[in-house]
């Protein structure tokens, strides 16, 4: 079923430089497929050879790393495409796709692209220009190291006890707290030595009350520090997971885009060679006809 409105393709980055005639040629050859929410469209390792355009609905792209963990690569919304790498190199799928909502898709296969390039050779150069731009964008992604805000990822309500533990941990880790404790101990001990006239000792040697206070202080500070460290460890785990996910996504995207450009370049060179051979044959045929005419 061809796309009735070829302008839909104009909004797709890979085809945005194609003119109306080229878009119509491509739209007339596309097929429609429908998937219900939760249905798998393809899995990593499946036979490829096609690219899909989302007309309506939403599709999730994901893969599994070496540890078997699921890595979310993103969502594909209406007007966008996915699976273009497999279209160009005709190899296995590098990721999996699943319909998040009931989705209507249009399928682009290699034959559709080849017919487009045969009819409009300049379209291949336009598509290569777009893929080159996407590679530059991916390089910027790696260079700038775009990550999500960890504080937003773990934005859960903080209890009064957690706020107190964070505050006390911050104070206990300050050098000024050490100095204040030393001054307090010295004053306490001097006060209870009975060497200052008019001041009566309330905790004489061996300073049992001081020992109890210091012990309780150490116990509660240890508990508050452990609570704060557990929350910090949770933050660090999320931060490490985010960094790994971003680096993996950037690696996959750059690898895939590089392959896309290489494969599209091979297709362009192949068709240019065919065009040159056709023109050479026409020239030879015309030259032979002119020679026969002279005779």
C-alpha positions as CSV (number, residue, x, y, z in Angstrom):
1,X,0.0,0.0,0.0
2,X,1.8,3.2,-1.1
3,X,1.8,6.3,1.1
4,X,-1.0,8.6,-0.1
5,X,0.7,11.7,1.2
6,X,4.4,11.8,0.1
7,X,4.9,14.9,2.2
8,X,5.2,12.5,5.2
9,X,8.6,11.4,3.9
10,X,9.7,15.0,3.7
11,X,9.7,15.2,7.5
12,X,12.0,12.2,7.8
13,X,15.7,13.4,8.3
14,X,17.1,10.8,5.8
15,X,14.8,12.0,3.0
16,X,14.5,15.8,3.8
17,X,16.7,16.8,0.9
18,X,14.8,14.9,-1.7
19,X,12.5,16.9,-4.0
20,X,8.8,16.2,-4.5
21,X,9.3,14.0,-7.6
22,X,11.9,11.8,-5.8
23,X,9.6,11.5,-2.7
24,X,6.7,10.5,-4.9
25,X,8.8,7.8,-6.6
26,X,9.8,6.4,-3.2
27,X,6.3,6.7,-1.7
28,X,4.6,4.7,-4.5
29,X,6.7,1.6,-3.7
30,X,6.3,1.4,0.1
31,X,4.2,-1.3,1.9
32,X,2.2,-0.9,5.1
33,X,2.4,-3.1,8.2
34,X,0.6,-2.9,11.5
35,X,1.6,-4.0,15.0
36,X,-0.3,-4.1,18.2
37,X,1.1,-2.8,21.5
38,X,3.7,-5.1,23.0
39,X,4.3,-7.0,19.7
40,X,7.9,-7.6,18.7
41,X,8.8,-6.1,15.3
42,X,12.2,-7.7,15.0
43,X,14.9,-9.0,17.3
44,X,18.7,-8.5,17.3
45,X,20.2,-11.1,14.9
46,X,17.1,-11.3,12.7
47,X,17.5,-11.1,8.9
48,X,17.3,-7.5,7.8
49,X,17.1,-5.8,4.5
50,X,14.3,-3.4,5.3
51,X,13.8,-0.1,7.0
52,X,10.6,1.0,8.7
53,X,8.9,4.4,9.0
54,X,6.5,5.1,11.9
55,X,3.3,6.6,10.6
56,X,1.4,6.3,13.9
57,X,2.1,4.8,17.4
58,X,5.5,4.4,19.1
59,X,8.3,1.9,18.8
60,X,11.0,1.1,21.4
61,X,14.6,0.2,20.4
62,X,16.7,-1.8,22.8
63,X,19.5,-4.4,22.9
64,X,21.3,-6.6,25.5
65,X,24.8,-6.0,26.6
66,X,27.4,-8.7,27.2
67,X,26.1,-9.2,30.8
68,X,22.6,-9.8,29.5
69,X,21.2,-6.6,30.8
70,X,18.6,-4.7,28.7
71,X,19.8,-1.4,27.4
72,X,17.1,1.1,26.2
73,X,18.2,2.9,23.1
74,X,15.2,5.2,22.6
75,X,11.7,5.5,21.2
76,X,10.8,6.1,17.6
77,X,7.8,8.3,17.1
78,X,5.6,9.2,14.1
79,X,7.6,10.7,11.2
80,X,10.8,8.9,12.2
81,X,12.5,5.7,10.9
82,X,14.5,2.8,12.3
83,X,16.3,-0.2,10.9
84,X,18.2,1.8,8.2
85,X,21.5,0.1,8.9
86,X,20.1,-3.3,7.9
87,X,18.6,-1.8,4.8
88,X,21.9,-0.6,3.6
89,X,24.2,-3.5,4.4
90,X,21.5,-6.3,4.2
91,X,22.9,-7.9,7.3
92,X,21.4,-9.0,10.7
93,X,19.6,-6.6,12.9
94,X,21.9,-4.9,15.4
95,X,19.1,-4.2,17.9
96,X,15.6,-5.2,18.8
97,X,12.3,-3.3,18.2
98,X,9.0,-3.6,20.0
99,X,5.7,-1.7,19.5
100,X,5.0,0.3,22.6
101,X,1.6,1.4,21.2
102,X,-0.6,0.1,18.4
103,X,1.6,1.2,15.4
104,X,1.2,1.7,11.7
105,X,4.5,1.4,9.8
106,X,5.7,1.7,6.2
107,X,8.4,-0.7,5.0
108,X,11.3,0.4,2.8
109,X,13.3,-2.3,1.2
110,X,16.5,-2.3,-0.9
111,X,14.6,-2.5,-4.1
112,X,12.7,0.7,-3.3
113,X,16.0,2.6,-2.7
114,X,17.6,1.1,-5.8
115,X,14.6,2.1,-8.0
116,X,14.8,5.6,-6.5
117,X,18.5,5.9,-7.2
118,X,18.0,4.6,-10.8
119,X,15.3,7.1,-11.5
120,X,17.0,10.0,-9.6
121,X,20.8,9.4,-9.1
122,X,21.1,12.7,-7.3
123,X,18.9,11.3,-4.5
124,X,21.8,9.1,-3.3
125,X,24.0,12.2,-2.7
126,X,21.3,13.8,-0.7
127,X,20.9,10.8,1.5
128,X,24.7,10.6,2.0
129,X,24.7,14.3,3.1
130,X,22.1,13.6,5.7
131,X,23.9,10.5,7.0
132,X,27.1,12.5,7.3
133,X,25.3,15.1,9.3
134,X,24.0,12.4,11.7
135,X,27.6,11.1,12.2
136,X,28.7,14.7,13.1
137,X,25.9,14.9,15.6
138,X,26.9,11.6,17.1
139,X,30.5,12.8,17.5
140,X,29.2,15.9,19.3
141,X,27.2,13.6,21.6
142,X,30.4,11.7,22.5
143,X,32.5,14.9,22.8
144,X,30.1,16.7,25.0
145,X,29.2,13.5,27.0
146,X,25.5,14.2,27.3
147,X,24.1,12.5,30.4
148,X,20.9,12.7,32.4
149,X,20.8,14.5,35.7
150,X,21.4,12.0,38.5
151,X,19.5,14.1,41.0
152,X,16.4,13.9,38.7
153,X,16.8,10.2,38.3
154,X,16.7,9.6,42.1
155,X,14.3,12.4,42.9
156,X,12.4,10.6,45.7
157,X,11.0,12.2,48.8
158,X,13.7,12.7,51.5
159,X,12.6,12.0,55.1
160,X,13.5,14.2,58.0
161,X,15.9,11.5,59.3
162,X,17.7,11.4,56.0
163,X,18.1,15.1,55.9
164,X,19.4,15.0,59.5
165,X,21.9,12.2,58.6
166,X,23.2,14.2,55.6
167,X,23.6,17.3,57.7
168,X,25.4,15.6,60.5
169,X,27.6,13.7,58.1
170,X,28.5,17.0,56.4
171,X,29.4,18.5,59.8
172,X,31.4,15.5,61.0
173,X,33.5,15.5,57.9
174,X,34.5,19.2,58.4
175,X,37.9,19.9,60.0
176,X,36.2,22.6,62.0
177,X,34.2,19.9,63.8
178,X,37.5,18.3,64.9
179,X,38.8,21.6,66.2
180,X,35.5,22.3,68.1
181,X,35.6,18.8,69.6
182,X,39.2,19.3,70.8
183,X,38.3,22.7,72.4
184,X,35.2,21.1,74.1
185,X,37.3,18.2,75.5
186,X,40.0,20.6,76.9
187,X,37.4,22.9,78.5
188,X,35.5,19.9,80.0
189,X,38.7,18.4,81.5
190,X,40.1,21.7,82.8
191,X,36.7,22.5,84.4
192,X,36.7,19.2,86.3
193,X,40.3,19.4,87.6
194,X,39.4,21.6,90.6
195,X,42.2,24.0,89.7
196,X,40.0,27.0,89.0
197,X,38.9,28.8,92.2
198,X,35.1,29.1,92.6
199,X,34.4,26.4,90.0
200,X,33.2,23.0,91.3
201,X,33.9,19.9,89.3
202,X,30.8,18.0,88.2
203,X,32.6,15.2,86.4
204,X,35.8,14.5,88.3
205,X,38.5,12.0,87.1
206,X,38.1,9.5,85.5
207,X,35.4,11.6,83.7
208,X,32.7,9.0,83.5
209,X,30.1,11.4,82.1
210,X,32.5,12.6,79.4
211,X,33.2,9.0,78.4
212,X,29.5,8.2,78.1
213,X,28.8,11.4,76.1
214,X,31.7,10.7,73.7
215,X,30.6,7.1,73.3
216,X,27.0,8.0,72.5
217,X,28.2,10.7,70.1
218,X,30.4,8.1,68.3
219,X,27.6,5.6,68.1
220,X,25.0,8.0,66.6
221,X,27.5,9.7,64.3
222,X,28.5,6.2,62.9
223,X,24.8,5.4,62.3
224,X,24.1,8.7,60.5
225,X,27.3,8.3,58.4
226,X,26.3,4.8,57.4
227,X,22.8,6.0,56.4
228,X,24.3,8.8,54.3
229,X,26.8,6.5,52.7
230,X,24.1,4.1,51.7
231,X,22.2,6.9,49.9
232,X,25.5,8.1,48.3
233,X,26.2,4.5,47.1
234,X,22.8,4.4,45.5
235,X,23.5,7.7,43.7
236,X,26.9,6.4,42.5
237,X,25.3,3.2,41.1
238,X,22.7,5.2,39.2
239,X,25.5,7.6,37.9
240,X,27.6,4.6,36.7
241,X,24.6,3.0,35.0
242,X,23.8,6.2,33.2
243,X,27.4,6.8,32.1
244,X,27.5,3.2,30.8
245,X,24.2,3.5,29.0
246,X,25.2,6.8,27.3
247,X,28.6,5.5,26.2
248,X,27.0,2.4,24.9
249,X,24.3,4.3,23.0
250,X,26.9,6.6,21.5
251,X,29.2,3.7,20.5
252,X,26.3,1.9,18.8
253,X,25.0,5.0,17.0
254,X,28.4,6.0,15.6
255,X,29.1,2.4,14.5
256,X,25.8,2.1,12.8
257,X,26.0,5.5,11.1
258,X,29.5,4.8,9.8
259,X,28.2,1.6,8.3
260,X,25.3,3.4,6.8
261,X,27.5,5.9,5.0
262,X,29.9,3.2,3.8
263,X,27.0,1.0,2.4
264,X,25.2,3.9,0.8
265,X,28.5,5.0,-0.8
266,X,28.9,1.5,-2.3
267,X,25.4,1.6,-3.7
268,X,26.0,5.0,-5.2
269,X,29.3,3.9,-6.8
270,X,27.7,0.8,-8.1
271,X,24.9,2.7,-9.8
272,X,27.2,5.4,-11.1
273,X,29.3,2.7,-12.6
274,X,26.2,1.3,-14.3
275,X,25.2,4.7,-15.6
276,X,28.7,5.2,-17.0
277,X,28.7,1.8,-18.6
278,X,25.2,2.6,-20.1
279,X,26.4,5.9,-21.5
280,X,29.6,4.3,-22.9
281,X,27.5,1.7,-24.6
282,X,25.2,4.3,-26.1
283,X,28.1,6.4,-27.3
284,X,29.6,3.3,-28.9
285,X,26.3,2.4,-30.6
286,X,25.8,6.0,-31.8
287,X,29.4,6.1,-33.2
288,X,28.8,2.8,-35.0
289,X,25.6,4.1,-36.5
290,X,27.3,7.3,-37.7
291,X,30.1,5.2,-39.3
292,X,27.5,2.9,-41.0
293,X,25.6,6.0,-42.3
294,X,28.8,7.4,-43.8
295,X,29.5,4.2,-45.6
